[in-house]
Amino acid sequence: MGVSHIKLNKRAAQSILRVAVAGFENQSRGAIDLFFMQHQKQFALMAPEQADVLLVDMEHPATRPVLEQFQGIRPIVAVTATEKQFDGLITLRKPLDGKRMVKAIRDAYEQFVPPGETAEAENSVSTEGEKAFQEYQKRIAAGRQAMTEYHNAAAMRDNQSAAVKERFPAETSNRDEEIEEIELEPVDSQPELPVVEIKAKVKPRVATPESAKVKPQTKKVQEKKPQDVKARLSYQMVYECCGNAPDVDMYDPDQRRRMFFKEDSTLLAIMQEVIAEGESQQVPVEITGLPGTLAYLPATQQILFDFSEDLFIPLALTRFGYQELTLRVRTDLDADKPRIGSGKVMFVDCDELIWKLALWTSKGRLNKALDPEKPHRLGHDLDFDRLLAIPHASTINSLWSRHSLSALEVVKVLKINQRYVFSFMTAAHALGAFK
């Protein structure tokens, strides 16, 4: 089989490219990793030994051993902020742009010929007729490649134009060198956020009697920057909490409809019911019908359960039928000595679980009970030393604590995806954190 055969069949045989990333500072690396996570149908992140293509930062000292080991053995995309050209590598200039990065990776993969492959191809050609047939195949492959590149370029231009018109219908974008998929952090010229004072824990939206109120305590915590918060979540969990849906035109009824969900019949709504019931009667209340025990203990304001926490994620997205889940008083349950048959019993603060359930139920969408154009303001700073922190949670919390803004205004001010703000807003609403 000649070289043209190999190049022509590469793309068809490898629908998902395995990419290894070497170098880059933490913030840029996190953005690149999340970009590939959002494009899992096209790319998979791997170690350099298993990767089809390497994406390396030529200015980063950690890339030198990678280049020494794999240059000439793997196709490499050299990312640089200089005008230097690198022989045998595909050069990609900074700042990174998602579409240019995808094109560079594809070009590196398709143009790379492994060592010895050319010699093997030439040895397989034994007659002049085979050589002529090989040249014919090369021309056919080149023509197909040119047509593919033309159609891809046209599609990319059309998609980019449509995305800009959809996202900014009344504005002119001047950010030609950046794209939304890879820009994860807002442009923030302000100094590091100051130490904030947490006056009370935020609890769910339930009426708490006087006997159950806890005296507020004052403690100081250092506010975290968005990049610090982001590092606490795996990329899979970012997807579980915020999804990967692109921004939509919220003034288009058809697009707007996709960004809302109904809380009715979800585990989140039932959990709020069981908390309200437990607080009103001041007795432990269990949700029956689940694959295990799940109960609220009003004395400690904790949730008791005896199954894996990972099971909450699919349960959060489940729509339960009428009377499929019911409430039952469990006076025998106690935080110190719970009387249940399971060997392992776990406890979590009520607000921590409600926050997580709201994020998993939202998955980047907005509770239908909320208006994204109505101004809101947080009554308390949320404590992300305890609550699960999604990307930009600290920045959103700081902005909404100081200003009364709508969700769409927060998106515009911070220049971040709608899905992060919508997930945060849904979870904060579930805790009753808004004034």
Residue pairs with C-beta under 8 A, 6 or more apart in sequence:
1 121
1 124
2 121
2 124
2 125
2 134
2 137
2 138
3 113
3 117
3 118
3 121
3 138
4 134
4 137
4 138
4 140
4 141
5 137
6 113
6 117
6 121
7 110
7 111
7 113
7 141
8 137
8 141
8 144
10 109
10 110
11 110
14 52
14 109
16 41
16 42
16 43
16 44
17 42
17 43
17 44
17 52
17 53
17 105
17 106
17 109
18 43
18 44
18 45
18 46
18 50
18 51
18 52
18 53
19 36
19 43
19 44
19 45
19 46
19 51
19 52
19 53
19 54
19 55
19 105
20 45
20 46
20 47
20 48
20 50
20 51
20 53
20 54
20 55
21 29
21 32
21 33
21 36
21 45
21 54
21 55
21 56
22 48
22 54
22 55
22 56
22 57
22 60
22 62
22 63
22 66
23 56
23 57
23 58
23 59
23 60
23 61
23 62
23 63
23 66
23 79
24 32
24 57
24 60
24 79
25 60
26 227
26 231
27 185
27 227
28 57
28 96
30 184
30 227
30 230
30 231
31 96
31 182
31 183
31 184
31 185
32 55
32 96
32 182
33 45
33 235
34 182
34 184
34 235
34 238
35 98
35 101
35 181
35 182
36 43
36 44
36 45
37 45
37 235
37 236
37 238
37 239
37 244
38 181
38 244
39 102
39 181
42 102
43 105
48 54
48 66
48 69
48 70
48 74
51 74
52 74
52 75
52 109
53 74
53 75
53 76
53 77
53 105
53 108
53 109
54 66
54 70
54 74
54 75
54 76
54 77
55 76
55 77
55 79
55 101
55 105
56 63
56 66
56 67
56 76
56 77
56 78
56 79
57 63
57 79
57 80
58 78
58 79
58 80
58 82
58 84
58 86
59 80
59 81
59 82
67 76
70 76
71 88
71 89
72 88
72 115
73 114
73 115
74 112
75 90
75 108
75 109
75 111
75 112
76 88
76 89
76 90
76 108
77 89
77 90
77 91
77 92
77 101
77 104
77 105
77 108
78 86
78 89
78 90
78 91
78 92
79 92
79 93
79 94
79 96
80 86
80 91
80 92
80 93
80 94
81 93
81 94
84 91
85 91
89 108
90 104
90 107
90 108
90 111
91 104
92 100
92 101
92 104
95 177
95 178
96 182
97 177
97 178
97 179
97 182
98 179
98 181
98 182
99 156
99 160
99 179
101 182
103 152
110 145
124 130
125 131
125 134
160 179
163 180
163 246
164 173
166 247
166 248
166 249
166 255
167 180
167 247
167 249
169 249
169 251
180 246
180 247
180 417
183 415
184 230
184 391
184 416
185 226
185 227
185 392
185 416
186 226
186 392
186 395
186 414
186 415
186 416
187 415
188 226
188 395
192 225
193 223
193 225
193 394
193 398
194 223
195 220
195 221
195 222
195 223
196 220
196 221
196 223
196 381
196 398
196 401
197 218
197 220
197 381
198 218
198 219
198 220
198 221
198 380
198 381
198 383
199 216
199 218
199 380
200 216
200 217
200 380
201 214
201 349
201 351
201 383
202 351
202 379
202 380
202 382
202 383
202 431
202 432
202 433
203 301
203 350
203 351
203 431
203 432
204 272
204 275
204 350
204 351
204 354
204 430
204 431
204 432
205 272
205 429
205 430
205 431
205 432
206 272
206 275
206 276
206 279
206 432
207 276
207 279
207 280
208 279
209 279
209 280
209 282
211 282
212 279
212 282
212 298
212 301
214 301
221 383
221 385
223 394
223 398
224 384
224 389
224 394
225 394
226 391
226 392
226 393
226 394
226 395
228 394
229 384
229 389
229 390
229 391
229 392
229 393
229 394
230 238
230 389
230 391
230 392
232 388
232 389
233 241
233 388
233 389
233 390
233 391
238 390
238 391
240 313
240 359
240 360
240 363
241 359
241 360
241 362
241 363
241 364
241 388
241 390
241 423
242 359
242 362
242 363
242 364
242 390
242 391
242 417
242 419
242 420
242 423
243 363
243 364
243 365
243 419
243 423
244 364
244 419
245 258
245 259
245 364
245 365
245 419
246 417
247 411
247 417
247 418
247 419
248 255
248 256
248 258
248 259
248 418
249 255
249 256
250 256
250 259
250 372
250 373
250 408
250 418
258 365
259 365
259 366
259 372
259 418
259 422
260 365
260 366
260 367
260 368
261 361
261 362
261 365
261 366
261 367
261 368
262 368
263 269
263 361
263 367
263 368
263 369
265 319
265 320
265 321
266 316
266 318
266 319
266 320
266 361
267 312
267 315
267 316
267 318
267 320
267 325
267 357
267 361
268 316
268 354
268 357
268 358
268 361
268 430
270 287
270 320
270 325
271 287
271 296
271 303
271 353
271 354
271 357
272 354
272 430
273 327
274 285
274 286
274 287
274 295
274 296
274 327
275 296
275 350
275 354
277 285
277 296
277 327
278 284
278 285
278 296
278 297
278 298
279 298
281 298
281 329
282 298
282 299
283 298
283 329
283 330
283 331
284 295
284 296
284 297
284 298
284 299
284 304
284 329
284 330
284 331
284 333
284 334
285 295
285 296
285 327
285 328
285 329
285 330
286 293
286 294
286 295
286 327
286 328
286 329
286 330
286 333
287 294
287 295
287 325
287 326
287 327
288 325
288 326
288 327
288 328
289 320
289 324
289 325
289 326
290 307
290 315
290 325
291 307
291 311
292 305
292 306
292 307
292 311
292 342
293 304
293 305
293 306
293 307
293 340
293 342
293 345
294 303
294 304
294 305
294 307
295 303
295 304
295 305
295 330
295 333
296 302
296 303
296 304
296 350
297 303
297 304
297 333
297 334
297 335
297 347
299 335
300 335
300 347
301 349
301 350
301 351
302 335
302 347
302 348
302 349
302 350
303 347
303 348
303 349
303 350
303 353
304 333
304 335
304 338
304 345
304 346
304 347
305 345
305 346
305 348
306 340
306 342
306 344
306 345
306 346
307 342
309 346
312 353
312 356
312 357
312 360
313 360
316 357
316 360
316 361
317 360
317 361
317 363
332 339
333 339
333 340
335 347
338 345
349 386
351 386
351 387
351 431
352 386
352 387
352 388
354 427
354 430
354 431
355 387
355 388
355 427
355 430
355 431
356 388
357 430
358 367
358 426
358 427
358 429
358 430
358 431
359 388
359 390
359 423
359 426
359 427
361 426
362 422
362 423
362 426
362 427
363 423
364 418
364 419
364 420
364 422
364 423
365 419
365 422
365 423
365 426
366 372
366 407
366 422
366 425
366 426
367 425
367 426
367 429
367 430
369 429
370 407
370 425
370 426
370 429
371 406
372 406
372 407
372 408
372 422
372 425
373 406
373 407
373 408
374 406
375 404
375 405
375 406
375 409
376 400
376 404
376 405
376 406
376 407
376 425
376 434
376 435
377 400
377 401
377 403
377 404
377 405
377 434
377 435
378 397
378 400
378 401
378 428
378 433
378 434
378 435
379 433
379 434
379 435
380 401
380 433
381 397
381 398
381 401
382 393
382 397
382 428
382 431
382 433
384 393
384 394
384 397
387 393
390 420
390 423
390 424
391 416
391 420
392 414
392 416
392 420
392 421
392 424
393 420
393 424
395 414
396 410
396 414
396 420
396 421
396 424
397 424
399 405
399 410
399 413
399 414
400 410
400 428
405 413
407 418
407 421
407 422
407 425
408 418
410 421
411 417
411 418
411 421
414 421
428 434
